[in-house]
């Protein structure tokens, strides 16, 4: 049995829920492809903390509104 763990699942879900609460649903949906790429870059540079990925992702979605 092989289980795949995706480090991005929890941060992206947390970012999605936070954006919904803040009324930023459209921003989240529009920026999702770029957000995924951004988070992949952070992980490639050594970031593994779900909390830090979530905070960085929220900042990314909110900037440039």
N, CA, C and O of each residue as an XYZ file, in Angstrom:
260
protein
N       0.845     -1.185      0.000
C       0.000      0.000      0.000
C       0.887      1.245      0.000
O       1.804      1.374      0.812
N       0.598      2.144     -0.916
C       1.395      3.363     -1.056
C       0.508      4.567     -0.784
O      -0.526      4.747     -1.428
N       0.919      5.387      0.172
C       0.171      6.587      0.522
C       0.984      7.799      0.103
O       2.169      7.914      0.415
N       0.325      8.694     -0.608
C       0.993      9.921     -1.036
C       0.622     11.052     -0.086
O      -0.552     11.285      0.199
N       1.632     11.740      0.389
C       1.422     12.874      1.294
C       1.765     14.141      0.526
O       2.856     14.274     -0.031
N       0.828     15.055      0.506
C       1.051     16.321     -0.186
C       1.160     17.423      0.860
O       0.191     17.731      1.553
N       2.336     18.008      0.967
C       2.598     19.037      1.974
C       1.764     20.300      1.745
O       1.632     21.129      2.645
N       1.203     20.448      0.545
C       0.445     21.653      0.212
C      -1.036     21.567      0.567
O      -1.713     22.595      0.609
N      -1.553     20.374      0.823
C      -2.993     20.204      1.056
C      -3.514     21.047      2.221
O      -4.461     21.817      2.055
N      -2.906     20.907      3.383
C      -3.391     21.650      4.556
C      -3.216     23.159      4.406
O      -4.167     23.900      4.657
N      -2.041     23.642      4.008
C      -1.914     25.098      3.858
C      -2.897     25.673      2.839
O      -3.489     26.723      3.089
N      -3.081     25.014      1.707
C      -3.999     25.538      0.696
C      -5.428     25.526      1.212
O      -6.181     26.463      0.949
N      -5.818     24.493      1.935
C      -7.176     24.446      2.493
C      -7.360     25.546      3.540
O      -8.409     26.188      3.584
N      -6.358     25.765      4.374
C      -6.438     26.844      5.378
C      -6.520     28.204      4.706
O      -7.284     29.069      5.136
N      -5.738     28.394      3.655
C      -5.768     29.660      2.919
C      -7.135     29.853      2.283
O      -7.688     30.952      2.325
N      -7.683     28.802      1.696
C      -9.014     28.873      1.082
C     -10.074     29.289      2.112
O     -10.878     30.185      1.852
N     -10.072     28.636      3.278
C     -11.061     28.949      4.314
C     -10.904     30.381      4.826
O     -11.896     31.083      5.027
N      -9.676     30.809      5.034
C      -9.435     32.168      5.507
C      -9.903     33.185      4.477
O     -10.514     34.193      4.831
N      -9.620     32.927      3.207
C     -10.068     33.835      2.147
C     -11.593     33.903      2.099
O     -12.158     34.973      1.871
N     -12.255     32.780      2.309
C     -13.721     32.777      2.335
C     -14.235     33.649      3.470
O     -15.177     34.421      3.289
N     -13.615     33.525      4.643
C     -14.032     34.320      5.801
C     -13.790     35.815      5.583
O     -14.524     36.654      6.107
N     -12.765     36.136      4.811
C     -12.406     37.534      4.572
C     -13.062     38.098      3.315
O     -12.859     39.265      2.978
N     -13.847     37.276      2.622
C     -14.494     37.749      1.406
C     -13.559     37.835      0.214
O     -13.799     38.609     -0.713
N     -12.500     37.048      0.233
C     -11.509     37.078     -0.836
C     -11.576     35.831     -1.717
O     -10.570     35.418     -2.293
N     -12.763     35.237     -1.817
C     -12.919     34.006     -2.600
C     -12.418     34.178     -4.033
O     -11.697     33.325     -4.550
N     -12.797     35.262     -4.659
C     -12.424     35.492     -6.056
C     -10.917     35.637     -6.201
O     -10.330     35.131     -7.157
N     -10.285     36.332     -5.245
C      -8.835     36.483     -5.284
C      -8.154     35.123     -5.156
O      -7.194     34.833     -5.869
N      -8.656     34.295     -4.246
C      -8.076     32.971     -4.060
C      -8.196     32.151     -5.335
O      -7.214     31.570     -5.797
N      -9.390     32.103     -5.901
C      -9.604     31.307     -7.115
C      -8.727     31.790     -8.267
O      -8.177     30.983     -9.016
N      -8.602     33.086     -8.401
C      -7.819     33.666     -9.492
C      -6.324     33.389     -9.314
O      -5.615     33.144    -10.290
N      -5.852     33.428     -8.083
C      -4.423     33.286     -7.822
C      -3.987     31.860     -7.495
O      -2.801     31.629     -7.260
N      -4.905     30.903     -7.473
C      -4.559     29.547     -7.061
C      -3.398     28.948     -7.858
O      -2.483     28.401     -7.242
N      -3.383     29.019     -9.183
C      -2.229     28.443     -9.899
C      -0.897     29.096     -9.509
O       0.109     28.409     -9.336
N      -0.900     30.417     -9.373
C       0.314     31.126     -8.966
C       0.677     30.802     -7.517
O       1.854     30.694     -7.174
N      -0.340     30.650     -6.674
C      -0.126     30.308     -5.267
C       0.558     28.954     -5.145
O       1.494     28.798     -4.361
N       0.099     27.978     -5.913
C       0.706     26.653     -5.870
C       2.179     26.719     -6.278
O       3.031     26.091     -5.649
N       2.470     27.473     -7.319
C       3.853     27.631     -7.774
C       4.690     28.316     -6.696
O       5.828     27.921     -6.439
N       4.122     29.337     -6.073
C       4.815     30.066     -5.010
C       5.150     29.140     -3.837
O       6.269     29.163     -3.325
N       4.180     28.331     -3.417
C       4.413     27.410     -2.307
C       5.436     26.346     -2.676
O       6.244     25.947     -1.837
N       5.412     25.886     -3.913
C       6.407     24.911     -4.377
C       7.813     25.499     -4.293
O       8.757     24.803     -3.921
N       7.952     26.768     -4.633
C       9.256     27.436     -4.544
C       9.729     27.512     -3.092
O      10.904     27.287     -2.804
N       8.808     27.830     -2.184
C       9.177     27.891     -0.769
C       9.670     26.537     -0.271
O      10.673     26.457      0.438
N       8.964     25.480     -0.641
C       9.351     24.130     -0.224
C      10.699     23.752     -0.856
O      11.542     23.138     -0.201
N      10.894     24.114     -2.105
C      12.163     23.826     -2.780
C      13.333     24.526     -2.077
O      14.468     24.051     -2.113
N      13.040     25.649     -1.445
C      14.063     26.394     -0.714
C      14.183     25.942      0.740
O      14.908     26.556      1.523
N      13.468     24.862      1.107
C      13.634     24.271      2.430
C      12.525     24.502      3.428
O      12.604     23.990      4.545
N      11.491     25.250      3.077
C      10.397     25.502      4.020
C       9.504     24.265      4.112
O       9.031     23.763      3.093
N       9.276     23.778      5.326
C       8.421     22.604      5.514
C       7.315     22.835      6.542
O       6.451     21.977      6.721
N       7.333     23.965      7.205
C       6.326     24.259      8.224
C       4.993     24.616      7.569
O       4.907     25.554      6.778
N       3.958     23.853      7.911
C       2.628     24.133      7.353
C       2.140     25.511      7.753
O       1.487     26.195      6.965
N       2.451     25.921      8.968
C       2.015     27.240      9.439
C       2.683     28.354      8.634
O       2.030     29.321      8.242
N       3.968     28.216      8.393
C       4.678     29.247      7.628
C       4.231     29.264      6.176
O       4.108     30.330      5.573
N       3.987     28.081      5.612
C       3.475     28.026      4.241
C       2.110     28.697      4.160
O       1.824     29.417      3.204
N       1.262     28.459      5.171
C      -0.068     29.072      5.201
C       0.044     30.590      5.284
O      -0.601     31.301      4.513
N       0.849     31.089      6.202
C       1.000     32.539      6.371
C       1.584     33.177      5.118
O       1.108     34.220      4.670
N       2.608     32.560      4.556
C       3.208     33.094      3.329
C       2.198     33.078      2.177
O       2.143     34.010      1.374
N       1.408     32.016      2.109
C       0.391     31.914      1.060
C      -0.689     32.959      1.209
O      -1.125     33.542      0.216
N      -1.131     33.209      2.431
C      -2.135     34.256      2.677
C      -1.598     35.621      2.270
O      -2.300     36.411      1.638
N      -0.373     35.886      2.628
C       0.263     37.145      2.255
C       0.319     37.275      0.733
O       0.060     38.345      0.182
N       0.657     36.187      0.069
C       0.746     36.177     -1.385
C      -0.613     36.500     -2.019
O      -0.690     37.305     -2.947
N      -1.681     35.872     -1.519
C      -3.029     36.104     -2.078
C      -3.467     37.537     -1.840
O      -4.060     38.150     -2.728
N      -3.192     38.084     -0.668
C      -3.650     39.431     -0.330
C      -2.870     40.521     -1.047
O      -3.416     41.596     -1.296
N      -1.608     40.276     -1.386
C      -0.813     41.329     -2.028
C      -1.251     41.510     -3.474
O      -1.606     40.545     -4.152
N      -1.222     42.699     -3.918
C      -1.578     42.992     -5.303
C      -3.052     42.944     -5.589
O      -3.445     42.727     -6.735
N      -3.891     43.140     -4.579
C      -5.342     43.096     -4.755
C      -5.788     44.187     -5.608
O      -6.983     44.315     -5.872
